[in-house]
Every structure is written in structure tokens, then in C-alpha cells.
Amino acid sequence: MERSMSPFRSSATQLAARMRRKPRAIDTIIIGAGHAGLAMSAQLTRRKVEHVVLEAGDIGQRWRRERWDSLSLLTPNWTLDLPDMSYAGPDPDGFMHKDVLADYMEGYARHIQAPVKRDSPVHQVRAAGDRYCVTTTQGEWYCRAVVLATGAYAQASVPPIAQTLPAAVSQITARDYRQAADLPEGAVLVVGGSATGLQLAQELNGAGRRVILSVGEHVRMPRQMAGRDVYWWLMRSGVFWETLDDVDDLARARRVPSPQLVGQTGADLNLNRLQAEGVEIVGRFAGVSNCTAQFSGNLPHLCKSADLKMQRLLQRFSDVAPGVLKEADLDFEATELPRPRLSAKLGDEIKVVLWATGFRPDYSFLDLDVFDRKGRLQHDGGIVSAPGVYALGLPLMRRRASTFIAGAAADTEALSDHLRGHLDTCVRTVAIGA
């Protein structure tokens, strides 16, 4: 169901030859050349920290190869503010297509002269005395600090229920989906009520497919208010910049779904719109019995909850800009759905299930005691429980903005300062065997 994360291919002989290369030593290794890893590189360069960025394939490859063809960013171009480079293109209010974003990241890497080693997938990070040994296809590195910049969206997150579906039903994840024409014929059940699920349901429906969208807890959000994008309001109100101290239940906040948005100027995407376009909306995919998909009956309650939370958010926007938002700006159409059905036949009616149930990090290469009993990386604001190890791009890592490009500058500034301090306390050696 999932593709290999490593695009690099090598014969056993070539691999063995590379692994016999003399190990190299360096102060810091950044794993991943996405926006967060490159931003960290810029910060470390400012602080004169010797480092290298190890990238499994090419810069931006996840955007090019692991996302659907029509995808555009959900945040406007003016938010692409990275250390030493801000967006200066002709369309600040537009939404960059994923392939253009990959090119943008390439340009950023050149601009900051990031020391990126491409085609260098990391297979293992392990402790080696007071240092770390990082094993790659290109050989071994020894370093005193490691930055995990592989992000929160490395692998598709598929619920265990997927294992109970009959063989007659084709399954695909949002990570592997490219376009409607690639799917087998028949009705498609899209599972997931966040931005990805709604966008893919709309795309498939527009391509003439019959679509059933399974929705659980979700977050509604308007695209614009009073001529300003919602992210302008999120930043202006301070919501975007809220830190860990501003959150009551951190564990729950980190599980909150992404908002229902699409990267189109002024275009709202919500359950009302999809229903009007012909998509059938049902509740959370709760189980399978006798080749029948069963859906939860609490969707009306979840819709009311999402509407109430959006109303509170809009009021918060209004409170920080008195007089700017009119009464009409705060008024929105409540979610109105017919009573959803509670089951559908798998194989007979539903031929394909598309899992739009989110993503998760991949730290399978990390051979360190830094995970809790549920396998989650233990960190405090990106400072991992192993000395000299740092993480980037995780949900609510330091603030709500941590997973966004716009949040990378502040996070990497703080963590690069901490990393610099860690290196200053290390006993520096030149030779690997010293």
C-alpha cells in the first residue's frame, strides 16, 4: 500500500564498497533537506557551525513524488518566509503548486549555499561514545549533534481497520494517490474529513466518480474574511503563534485534525459544498461486519461541534480587530446534512477505499532510547531526550506554527542556539579514534 521511502537504488557490490569508505567526522548532521532542514542549515551557517544535510533523494522529492498531481499549498505564498529568504514572486496571495514549491526549495538551498548531500538515505543513527554514528548508503559519519528534519508527514497513517477489508476492495493512501484515472472503476470511499480528504473527494467527484466521504472529528475554517486570507487572521490574532504554554491539553491539541481548506483564493471547502456537488457524507468509518462498512452515527454532533468552534474562532478574529469585521463576516452557513446512513456494502457498492487519514513521522532509522511506550519521540520543544539530538517540523512542537513553513524560522533559531551551546560544552576531537 505504501511506496519505499528511499528512491536510491544500488547493487549489493556498490553498497558494500560505499560502506567501506573511511568514516567522516563533522560537528552536526541534519537529516532531511525539506524546508525545516534547510532553515536549520541557514541558522547553523549564521552561527558558524560545521554541518552537512543528508537527503535521501533530491530536494523537494516528497512534494514531487509523494503527493497527488493537483495539490497546492494551503497557505498563501506570502507565508513562505524562511531564514535569509522571503517570497518575492509576482503572486503573494496565490497558492503554490507542489512542483513549483519543490523548485522553490531548490532555489532556497542554492541561495543559502546549504551543504546538501543528495542520494544519502540514513539507515541508522546510534550512539558511539560521546558522539553519534550516522550510517548512510554513502558511508558513515560521526558527529556530536543530530537534527531530525524528516518532519511529521513521512508515512501515511492508516488505521488497523484497513486489515479487515475484503480482498475485492482496492485500497490506496493519499500518499500514493496521484489522479482519479489511476483508480479502479467503481464507487470510492474516501476516509478522512480534513483538508486532504475533502480535496480528494471533490477531485474524484469532479472526475465523474461516485464518492462517499467518511468524516469524523473535523475543523471548519473559512478561506478569507474581509478580503484577508484566514492565515493572516490566524497570525494577527496570535492563534498561529501560540506556544506550548498557551495550550491546556497538549496531547489532544497535537491530535487536532488539519482544517478543511483548499489552496484556491477565496474558495471555501466544507461538507455543505461537497454535498451540494454530489458527494455523499457519512460518519466515521467504525468497523467492518460481513463485508459491510459500518459508520458512526455521531456525525451530526461532530458537525455542530465544528460549527461552534469556528464561530468562536471568528469571534476571536473580530476581538483583535474591532470594527474591521462586520456582522456579515461573522455569519456563516451552519453544516446541514441529511441523516447519514450507517452502512455500505464493500465490494458490491464500494470498490475502492482511499485512506486520507493523515501522516506520521518515520524514525525507524533511529537506534536510540528516545521513544515512549507508544513509540512516540520524546522531546521538549524539539530538544530530544538524547543529548545533542533535535527534531523539527512536528505538530505543536514549540508553537502551533511548527509544522508550517512560516514557523520554521522561529523554531530553528531557538534550537540552533541550543545546539550551539551543546557543541560548546563538548570536548572537541579531530580524529575519529581520539
C-alpha positions as CSV (number, residue, x, y, z in Angstrom):
1,M,0.0,0.0,0.0
2,E,2.9,2.3,0.6
3,R,5.9,3.1,-1.5
4,S,9.5,2.8,-0.4
5,M,10.8,6.0,1.2
6,S,14.2,5.6,-0.4
7,P,14.4,6.3,-4.1
8,F,18.1,5.4,-4.2
9,R,18.9,2.0,-5.7
10,S,22.3,0.3,-5.6
11,S,23.7,-3.1,-6.2
12,A,25.0,-5.1,-3.3
13,T,28.5,-4.7,-4.5
14,Q,28.2,-0.9,-4.9
15,L,26.6,-0.6,-1.5
16,A,29.4,-2.7,0.2
17,A,32.0,-0.5,-1.5
18,R,30.4,2.6,-0.2
19,M,30.1,1.2,3.3
20,R,33.8,0.5,3.3
21,R,34.6,4.2,2.8
22,K,36.6,5.9,5.6
23,P,34.1,7.4,8.1
24,R,33.9,11.1,8.1
25,A,33.6,13.4,11.1
26,I,31.6,16.7,11.4
27,D,30.0,18.7,14.1
28,T,26.4,18.4,13.1
29,I,24.3,16.3,10.8
30,I,20.8,17.4,9.6
31,I,18.7,14.6,8.3
32,G,16.3,15.8,5.6
33,A,16.5,18.7,3.1
34,G,12.9,19.8,3.3
35,H,12.1,23.4,4.4
36,A,12.8,22.7,8.1
37,G,16.2,21.1,7.4
38,L,17.2,23.8,5.0
39,A,16.1,26.5,7.5
40,M,18.2,24.8,10.2
41,S,21.2,24.8,7.8
42,A,20.8,28.6,7.3
43,Q,20.7,29.1,11.1
44,L,23.8,26.9,11.7
45,T,25.7,28.7,8.9
46,R,25.0,32.0,10.7
47,R,26.4,30.5,13.9
48,K,29.4,29.1,12.1
49,V,28.5,25.5,13.0
50,E,30.1,23.0,10.6
51,H,27.3,20.7,9.3
52,V,26.0,18.6,6.4
53,V,22.4,18.0,5.3
54,L,21.8,14.4,4.3
55,E,18.9,13.9,1.9
56,A,17.6,10.5,0.9
57,G,16.9,11.6,-2.7
58,D,16.6,15.1,-4.1
59,I,15.4,18.3,-2.5
60,G,11.6,18.5,-2.6
61,Q,11.2,14.9,-3.7
62,R,8.4,14.3,-1.2
63,W,6.4,17.1,-2.8
64,R,7.1,15.9,-6.3
65,R,6.7,12.1,-5.8
66,E,4.5,11.5,-2.8
67,R,1.6,13.9,-3.2
68,W,-1.3,14.0,-5.7
69,D,-0.8,15.8,-9.0
70,S,-3.1,18.7,-8.5
71,L,-2.0,19.6,-4.9
72,S,-1.3,23.2,-4.0
73,L,-0.2,24.6,-0.6
74,L,-3.0,25.5,1.8
75,T,-1.0,28.6,2.9
76,P,-0.6,31.6,0.7
77,N,2.7,32.4,-0.9
78,W,3.4,35.4,1.3
79,T,3.8,33.0,4.2
80,L,6.9,31.4,2.6
81,D,9.2,33.2,4.9
82,L,12.4,31.3,5.6
83,P,15.7,32.4,7.2
84,D,17.6,34.7,4.8
85,M,14.9,34.5,2.1
86,S,11.2,35.6,1.9
87,Y,8.8,35.1,-1.0
88,A,9.4,37.8,-3.6
89,G,7.4,36.5,-6.5
90,P,4.5,38.0,-8.5
91,D,1.6,36.3,-6.8
92,P,1.9,36.7,-3.0
93,D,-1.8,35.9,-2.4
94,G,-1.7,32.8,-4.6
95,F,-1.1,29.2,-3.5
96,M,2.0,27.5,-4.9
97,H,1.6,24.2,-6.7
98,K,3.6,21.4,-5.1
99,D,6.1,21.1,-8.0
100,V,6.7,24.8,-8.0
101,L,7.3,24.6,-4.3
102,A,9.9,21.8,-4.8
103,D,11.7,24.2,-7.2
104,Y,11.4,27.0,-4.6
105,M,13.1,24.8,-2.1
106,E,15.9,24.0,-4.6
107,G,16.3,27.7,-5.1
108,Y,16.4,28.3,-1.3
109,A,19.1,25.6,-0.9
110,R,21.2,27.4,-3.5
111,H,20.6,30.8,-2.0
112,I,21.8,29.8,1.4
113,Q,24.5,27.5,0.0
114,A,23.3,24.6,2.0
115,P,25.8,21.7,2.2
116,V,23.3,19.1,0.9
117,K,24.4,15.5,0.2
118,R,21.8,14.1,-2.1
119,D,21.0,10.4,-2.5
120,S,22.2,9.8,1.0
121,P,19.4,7.9,2.8
122,V,20.1,7.4,6.5
123,H,19.8,3.8,7.6
124,Q,20.8,4.1,11.3
125,V,21.7,6.7,14.0
126,R,23.3,5.1,17.0
127,A,25.3,6.3,20.0
128,A,29.1,6.0,19.7
129,G,30.6,7.1,23.0
130,D,30.0,10.8,23.3
131,R,29.1,11.1,19.6
132,Y,26.7,9.6,17.2
133,C,27.4,7.4,14.2
134,V,25.1,8.1,11.3
135,T,25.1,5.3,8.7
136,T,24.1,6.1,5.1
137,T,24.2,4.4,1.7
138,Q,27.2,6.7,1.1
139,G,29.1,5.6,4.2
140,E,29.4,6.5,7.9
141,W,29.5,9.9,9.6
142,Y,30.4,10.7,13.2
143,C,29.0,13.9,14.8
144,R,28.2,15.5,18.1
145,A,24.7,16.7,17.2
146,V,21.9,15.3,15.0
147,V,18.9,17.2,13.7
148,L,15.9,15.1,12.7
149,A,14.3,17.2,9.9
150,T,12.3,14.4,8.3
151,G,9.1,16.0,9.5
152,A,5.7,14.8,10.5
153,Y,4.5,13.7,7.1
154,A,6.9,10.9,6.2
155,Q,4.4,7.9,6.1
156,A,0.7,7.6,5.5
157,S,-1.1,6.8,8.7
158,V,-3.6,4.0,8.1
159,P,-5.9,2.7,10.9
160,P,-5.9,-1.0,11.8
161,I,-9.4,-1.4,10.3
162,A,-7.7,-1.4,6.8
163,Q,-6.6,-5.0,7.6
164,T,-10.3,-6.1,7.8
165,L,-11.4,-5.0,4.4
166,P,-12.3,-7.8,1.9
167,A,-9.7,-8.5,-0.9
168,A,-12.2,-7.4,-3.5
169,V,-11.8,-3.8,-2.3
170,S,-8.8,-1.9,-3.6
171,Q,-7.0,0.3,-1.1
172,I,-4.7,3.3,-1.6
173,T,-3.4,6.0,0.7
174,A,-3.4,9.7,0.0
175,R,0.4,9.4,-0.2
176,D,0.2,7.0,-3.2
177,Y,-2.8,8.6,-5.0
178,R,-1.9,10.8,-8.0
179,Q,-5.1,11.3,-10.1
180,A,-8.6,9.9,-10.5
181,A,-7.8,8.0,-13.7
182,D,-5.4,5.7,-11.8
183,L,-8.1,4.2,-9.6
184,P,-10.1,1.1,-10.5
185,E,-13.7,1.6,-11.7
186,G,-16.5,1.9,-9.1
187,A,-17.6,3.9,-6.1
188,V,-14.8,5.3,-3.9
189,L,-15.0,5.6,-0.2
190,V,-12.7,8.5,0.9
191,V,-11.9,8.2,4.6
192,G,-10.9,11.4,6.3
193,G,-12.6,14.7,7.0
194,S,-9.6,17.1,7.0
195,A,-8.2,19.1,4.1
196,T,-6.8,16.1,2.2
197,G,-10.0,14.0,2.4
198,L,-12.2,16.9,1.2
199,Q,-9.9,17.9,-1.6
200,L,-9.6,14.3,-2.9
201,A,-13.4,13.7,-2.6
202,Q,-14.0,16.8,-4.6
203,E,-11.5,15.9,-7.2
204,L,-12.8,12.4,-7.7
205,N,-16.4,13.6,-7.8
206,G,-15.4,16.2,-10.4
207,A,-13.9,13.4,-12.5
208,G,-17.3,11.7,-12.6
209,R,-16.7,9.1,-9.8
210,R,-19.3,8.2,-7.3
211,V,-17.8,9.3,-3.9
212,I,-18.7,8.6,-0.3
213,L,-16.8,10.7,2.2
214,S,-16.4,9.3,5.7
215,V,-15.9,12.1,8.3
216,G,-15.1,12.0,12.0
217,E,-13.9,14.9,14.1
218,H,-13.1,17.9,11.9
219,V,-12.2,21.6,11.8
220,R,-14.0,24.1,9.7
221,M,-12.3,27.3,8.6
222,P,-13.2,30.0,6.0
223,R,-10.7,30.7,3.3
224,Q,-11.0,34.5,3.6
225,M,-12.5,37.1,5.8
226,A,-12.9,40.8,4.9
227,G,-10.5,40.3,1.9
228,R,-7.8,38.7,4.0
229,D,-6.7,35.1,4.0
230,V,-7.5,33.1,7.1
231,Y,-3.8,32.7,7.8
232,W,-3.5,36.5,8.0
233,W,-6.2,36.4,10.7
234,L,-4.6,33.4,12.4
235,M,-1.3,35.3,12.6
236,R,-2.9,38.6,13.5
237,S,-5.0,37.1,16.3
238,G,-1.9,35.2,17.7
239,V,-3.5,31.8,17.3
240,F,-0.8,30.7,14.8
241,W,2.0,31.7,17.2
242,E,0.6,30.1,20.4
243,T,3.2,28.2,22.3
244,L,3.0,25.1,24.4
245,D,2.2,27.3,27.5
246,D,-0.9,28.5,25.8
247,V,-2.4,25.0,25.3
248,D,-4.4,23.4,28.0
249,D,-4.3,19.8,26.8
250,L,-1.1,19.4,24.7
251,A,-1.6,15.7,23.8
252,R,-5.1,16.4,22.5
253,A,-4.0,19.6,20.7
254,R,-1.4,17.7,18.8
255,R,-4.1,15.3,17.5
256,V,-6.4,18.1,16.2
257,P,-7.2,17.5,12.5
258,S,-6.0,20.0,9.9
259,P,-8.6,22.5,8.9
260,Q,-10.9,21.9,5.9
261,L,-9.2,24.2,3.3
262,V,-8.2,24.2,-0.3
263,G,-5.4,26.2,-1.9
264,Q,-7.6,28.5,-4.0
265,T,-8.1,32.2,-3.5
266,G,-11.4,32.9,-1.8
267,A,-12.7,29.3,-2.2
268,D,-14.3,27.7,0.9
269,L,-14.3,23.9,1.1
270,N,-16.7,22.3,3.5
271,L,-19.2,19.5,3.9
272,N,-22.1,21.7,2.7
273,R,-20.3,22.4,-0.6
274,L,-19.3,18.8,-1.2
275,Q,-22.9,17.6,-0.5
276,A,-24.2,20.2,-3.0
277,E,-21.7,19.0,-5.6
278,G,-23.0,15.4,-5.2
279,V,-20.6,13.8,-2.6
280,E,-22.4,11.6,-0.1
281,I,-21.3,12.3,3.5
282,V,-21.3,9.6,6.2
283,G,-19.9,9.3,9.7
284,R,-16.6,7.9,10.9
285,F,-15.6,4.5,9.5
286,A,-16.2,2.5,12.6
287,G,-15.8,-1.2,11.5
288,V,-16.5,-4.0,9.1
289,S,-19.0,-6.7,9.5
290,N,-20.0,-9.3,6.9
291,C,-18.2,-7.3,4.1
292,T,-20.2,-4.2,5.2
293,A,-18.6,-0.9,6.2
294,Q,-20.2,0.5,9.4
295,F,-20.3,4.2,10.0
296,S,-20.7,6.0,13.3
297,G,-24.0,7.8,13.9
298,N,-22.5,10.8,15.7
299,L,-21.7,12.9,12.7
300,P,-24.5,15.5,13.4
301,H,-23.0,16.1,16.8
302,L,-19.5,16.5,15.4
303,C,-20.7,18.9,12.8
304,K,-22.4,21.1,15.4
305,S,-19.2,21.0,17.5
306,A,-17.1,22.1,14.4
307,D,-19.5,24.9,13.7
308,L,-19.3,26.1,17.3
309,K,-15.5,26.1,17.3
310,M,-15.4,28.0,14.1
311,Q,-17.8,30.6,15.5
312,R,-15.5,31.0,18.5
313,L,-12.5,31.4,16.2
314,L,-14.2,34.1,14.1
315,Q,-15.2,36.0,17.2
316,R,-11.5,35.9,18.3
317,F,-10.6,37.4,15.0
318,S,-13.1,40.1,15.5
319,D,-11.9,40.9,19.0
320,V,-8.4,41.6,17.8
321,A,-9.6,43.9,15.0
322,P,-12.6,45.9,16.3
323,G,-14.6,47.4,13.6
324,V,-12.8,45.6,10.8
325,L,-15.1,42.6,10.6
326,K,-18.7,43.3,10.0
327,E,-21.6,41.2,11.3
328,A,-21.9,39.6,7.9
329,D,-18.3,38.5,8.1
330,L,-19.0,36.6,11.3
331,D,-22.1,34.9,9.8
332,F,-21.7,31.6,8.1
333,E,-23.9,28.7,6.9
334,A,-24.2,26.0,9.5
335,T,-23.4,22.5,8.4
336,E,-26.7,21.0,7.2
337,L,-26.6,17.3,6.2
338,P,-29.4,14.7,5.8
339,R,-29.3,12.0,8.3
340,P,-26.3,9.9,7.1
341,R,-26.7,6.2,6.5
342,L,-24.8,3.8,8.8
343,S,-23.5,1.2,6.4
344,A,-22.4,0.4,2.9
345,K,-21.5,-2.8,1.1
346,L,-17.8,-3.3,0.5
347,G,-17.0,-5.0,-2.9
348,D,-20.6,-4.7,-4.2
349,E,-21.1,-1.0,-3.8
350,I,-17.7,0.4,-2.7
351,K,-14.9,-0.8,-4.9
352,V,-12.1,1.5,-3.7
353,V,-11.1,2.9,-0.3
354,L,-8.8,5.9,-0.3
355,W,-7.3,6.5,3.1
356,A,-6.9,10.2,3.8
357,T,-6.3,9.6,7.5
358,G,-3.2,11.7,7.9
359,F,0.5,11.1,8.1
360,R,3.1,10.2,10.8
361,P,6.9,10.6,11.2
362,D,9.3,7.9,10.3
363,Y,12.1,7.4,12.8
364,S,12.8,3.8,12.0
365,F,16.5,4.6,11.4
366,L,16.9,6.0,15.0
367,D,18.6,3.4,17.2
368,L,18.4,5.4,20.3
369,D,16.5,5.2,23.6
370,V,14.3,8.2,22.8
371,F,10.8,6.8,22.4
372,D,8.0,6.4,24.9
373,R,6.0,3.2,25.4
374,K,3.7,4.1,22.5
375,G,6.7,4.6,20.1
376,R,6.5,8.4,20.1
377,L,9.6,10.5,20.0
378,Q,10.3,12.1,23.4
379,H,11.2,15.7,23.1
380,D,10.7,19.0,24.9
381,G,10.1,21.7,22.3
382,G,12.2,19.8,19.8
383,I,15.0,19.0,22.2
384,V,15.1,15.2,22.2
385,S,15.8,13.2,25.3
386,A,19.3,12.2,24.0
387,P,21.9,15.0,24.3
388,G,22.6,16.8,21.1
389,V,19.6,15.4,19.2
390,Y,16.9,17.7,17.9
391,A,13.7,17.4,16.0
392,L,11.9,19.8,13.6
393,G,8.5,20.1,12.0
394,L,6.4,18.2,14.4
395,P,2.8,19.2,15.4
396,L,2.8,21.8,18.2
397,M,6.5,21.2,18.7
398,R,7.1,24.7,20.1
399,R,4.1,26.5,18.8
400,R,1.1,25.9,16.5
401,A,3.2,27.1,13.6
402,S,5.8,24.4,14.0
403,T,4.6,22.2,11.1
404,F,4.3,25.2,8.7
405,I,7.0,26.8,6.5
406,A,6.2,30.1,8.2
407,G,7.1,28.6,11.6
408,A,10.5,27.2,10.7
409,A,12.4,30.4,11.2
410,A,11.5,30.8,14.9
411,D,11.9,27.1,15.7
412,T,15.2,26.8,14.1
413,E,16.5,30.0,15.6
414,A,15.8,28.7,19.1
415,L,17.0,25.2,18.5
416,S,20.2,26.2,16.7
417,D,21.1,28.4,19.7
418,H,20.6,25.4,22.0
419,L,22.6,23.2,19.6
420,R,25.5,25.7,19.5
421,G,25.5,25.7,23.3
422,H,25.6,21.9,23.3
423,L,28.6,21.8,21.0
424,D,30.4,24.4,23.1
425,T,30.2,22.1,26.1
426,C,31.5,19.0,24.2
427,V,35.1,18.0,24.3
428,R,36.2,18.5,20.7
429,T,38.3,16.0,19.0
430,V,39.7,15.9,15.5
431,A,40.5,12.3,14.8
432,I,37.7,9.8,14.8
433,G,39.6,7.4,17.0
434,A,40.7,10.0,19.6
